[in-house]
Amino acid sequence: MSLSEFLQCHEVMQCTREGDPAKLLQTITNKGNEWFTLHPEESSFIRSNLDAFGFNSDKKSIGQFQYNLILHYYEKLLGLCLPPLEFRNFLYANIEVNDGIEQLQKSLSEGKAVLLANGHFGAVEFVTPLLAALRLPVNTVLRFKTETLAEMASKRAAELTQCADFGKINFIQIGRAGTAAAMEMAAALRRKEILISIFDEKTEYSQKVSLLGSQIWGGAGIDRIIRFSGTDLDLFTIFMIRTTSGGYTLQIEKINRSDPGKVIENLYTSLEAIVGKYPQQWYFLHEEIPFVEETLLSN
């Protein structure tokens, strides 16, 4: 049983219904720590990934990474725990946006679509609801690990969209029967809206990129979506950083597209800068890293 499935237990789901964020956090933390105790091999797996990228892999560092991974699930479920207005107020009160939102608003006002390249990093789950709370037209590409989460998230997105406290939220689910994700992604961009899509994973459309001294497969076909949409757009990376004060900072960086062949490379330059500062928040280190095999490098 995966950590995601383990945390979808009765105790955690009951907390989301009770509407008590503090209890939800404590319950998820306890259950997450229990899962890691039951699966000591996970600590070795995380250590090997940290070592592969040259990060500190001592017991304290692994513990920090595991806690941040557990926080990811708390943040995923917080939107289900709080009523819409309280959730919006939480986002406003705890996220420092700097000038990032202004950049997006400027692109939209100029008649451009906005493609936000997101990663398996920090409080990624807050990006979509924050933009919706700010009344920006947002479409998010997702791949749910379980049908339970897919149904819960879709239902909640519909509820938020219908209430007065949030704008439009549209989920584009990859790998779900009866869907054509690429067509839906391109359509969102052609409507001159915001499209959020993960880029730091391997798909059939990935290419070789450098990250922290290693070569991996990445990009997830972001460059192909740009070409396929055939529309005027601005490309940004977007990260939600957890701060030591318990809040969050939104970081948005415009990506240079002057050389189409370097778009993915430029995305990973942005990712490397953020992961280098906050490696414990890059929860992709809990996955099997798609390194390029040496035999492929020699061809």
N, C-alpha and C positions, 0 to 999 in steps of 0.2 A: 504494500500500500504506500502510495506517495505521500509526501507531506501535505499537498493540497487536499487529497482525499481524506487524510487523517484529521485535518482541521475542519472538515465539513461534518463534524460529529454533532450529536444532539446538543451537547453543552454549548458549543459555539453558536449553532443556529438559534438556540433559545435566547442567547444574549442579544442577537440582532433583533429579535422580536420584542425584547424587553425595553430596548431603547436606552441602554445605559452604556455609553462609550467606555467609561473607566472599567466596568466589569467585563466588557468585551475584550479590552486590551489585556487585562489580567488573565482571563480565561484562555485567550489565544497564546499568550506567552507561556502559561503553564503547560498547555497541550503541545506547543511547539517544542519546548524543552524536553517534554516526555518523549516525543517522537525521536529527537536526536539521541536521547539516552537509549532508546530501543534499537537505534540504528547507528552504532558507533562507526561503522564503515563509512558513513557519510562525512565524518570529520576527516578521515584519510583522503577521501575524494576531493573535498574542498581544499585540503592542504596541498595536494598535488597540483590543483589548478592555480592556487596562489603562487606556488613555487615556479610553475611554468611561465608566469609573467613577471617573476622577480619581486613579488610582494612578500612582506613579512608573514610567515606562516606559523608563528608560535601559538600556544594555547589561547592567549588573550586575543590575538587577531582572529582566530577561528571563531571564538566566542562572539566577538563583535559582528563578524559576518553573519553568523547564525541568528543573532538578535535582529539584525537589519532584514534578514530574509523573513523572519516571523512578522516584523512590522509591515512588510509588504502585504501580508494576508489581512492584517488588522485594517490597513488602509483600503484594501479591496472591499471589505465588508462594512466599513464605517458609513458609507453612503446608504446602506440598507438599514443601518441601526438608527440613524437620525432622520427625523421628519425633514422634508425638503427645505423649509425655511431655515431650520437650525443647521442643516448641512451647508447651505449657502453661507450663513453667517460664520460657520467654522472656517470655511475656505477663505473668506474675506479677512478674517481676524488672524489667521495663522500663516498665510502665504504672502511673502514679499515679492511683488511682481517686477519691480524696477521699471525699465522702459521697454520690456519685452512685448507687452500687449500693444503698446503704441506702434511697434514695428509691424505687427500683424494687421492692425487697423489701417495703417498707411497703405500696405499692399492691397488690401481689399478695397479701399477707397479709390485706388488707382485702377480698379477694374481687373486686378490680377487674382488668380487662385493662389492659395497658400498650401504648400506641402510641408508638413512638420514631420521630420524624421526623428523618431523616438527610440529609446533603447531600454533594455532590461535594467533600469537604474532607478534608485531612490523611490520617491513617492509617485511613480508613474501613474498610479490609479487616480490621482487628483487632477491630472492635466485636462482630461475631457470635461469633467463637471465644472472645473474652474472656467474654462472657455465658454461653456454653456451658460454659466451664471452671469458672465459678462455679455451675454446675448450675441456671441459670435457663432456663425453657422458651422457646426463641427460634425465631421464624419470620422469615425474611428475604426480602423481595421483591427480585428481581434481573432485570436484562435483560442477558444476555451478548452481547457483540459478535461472538464467534465460537463455533462449535459445539465447537471444541477446548477452550476455556476452560470452557464449560458442562459438558462431560463430565468434565473434570479436577476442577472444583470440586464437582460432585455426588458423584463417587466419593470425594473426600476427606471431604466432609461425612458421608457414610455411614460411613466408616472411623472418624472421630472420635466419632460418635454411638455406635458399637458398642464403643469401648474404655472403660476405666474412668476415664480422665482427663478426659472431657468428658460433658456432658449432651446432651440432644436438640438437633439442628440440622435445621431443615426449610426448604428453599428453595422459594420460590414464584416461578416463572419467568413473566415477562410476555412475551406475544407468541409463546409456543411452542405449536405445534399440539396440540390436544387438551387444553388447560388452560383453566381459568376462574379467572383470578387474583383477580378481585373476590370471588368466592364463597369462595375459599380464604383470602383475607385476613380476610373477615368471620368465617369459621369459627374462625380462630385467636383472634380477639378474643373470640368467644363462649365459647371454651374457657377464657377468663381467662388467656391466655398473653401473651407479648411478641411484638409485630409490629414489625418494622423496615422502614421504607419511605422511599425518597428523595422529597424534596419540591421541590428547587430545579431543576426542569426543566419544560418545556412538554409537556403532553399535551392530549388533546381535552377534558379536564375542568379545565384550568387557568383561572385568573382573573388580572385585572390587579392587580399589586401594586407597591409602591414599594420600591426598593432602591438605596441610595447615590445618591440624587438622580435616578434614572431609573425609568421604568415598564417593567416586563417582565411576561411571562406566566409564572406559576408556581403552585406548590401541588400540582400533579400529582394533584388529586382527593382529597387527604387528608380534606377536610371531608366529601366524599361517602361515603368509607369509614366515617367516624365515624357518620354518619346511617344508612348501610346496615346496619352491624353491630347497631345498636339495643341496645347493651350498655353497662353502666357501665364507664368507662375513664378513665385518666389519660393526658394527652398531654405528651410531653417532646420537646425537641430534644436530640440527642446528637452530640457532636463529639469526635474523637480528634486532639489537637493534637500535632504534632511539636515537641519542645523543643530548645534549643540544645545540651543535654548529650547528645543522641542518643537520649533516651527519649521518652516520650509522656505526655500528661495527658488523662484522660477528663473531659469537661465535659458535665454533664447539667442542663438547665433545664426546670422545669415551666412549661407554657404555660397561660395563662388562657383558659378556655373559657366564661366567663360570658356572653359575647356570641357566639353561633354565627357571626354574620356577620363577625367579626373574627379568626377562628381562623387563617386563612392569613396575614393581616396580622401577627399576633403571631408566627407562625413566622419571617417575614422580618425582623422586628425583632431576633429572636434571631440569625438568620444575619448580619445587617448588623453586629452588634457583634463577632462572631467574625471575619468576613472583613475588617472594617476594621483589625483588629489583625494578621492574618496573611494578607494578600492572596496571597502567594506559595504558600499551601497550598490555595487554592480552585481546584482543577484544572478546574473548569467553564469557566474563562477560556480553556481550550484548545478549547472548543466554540463553535458559533455562538450567541451570546446572543439569546434570544427577546424582543427589545425590542418594545414596543407601538408600532406605526406612528403617526406624527402624525395621519394621516388618520382613524385609528380613535379617537384621543383627542378629535378635534373633533366626533365624532358623538354 
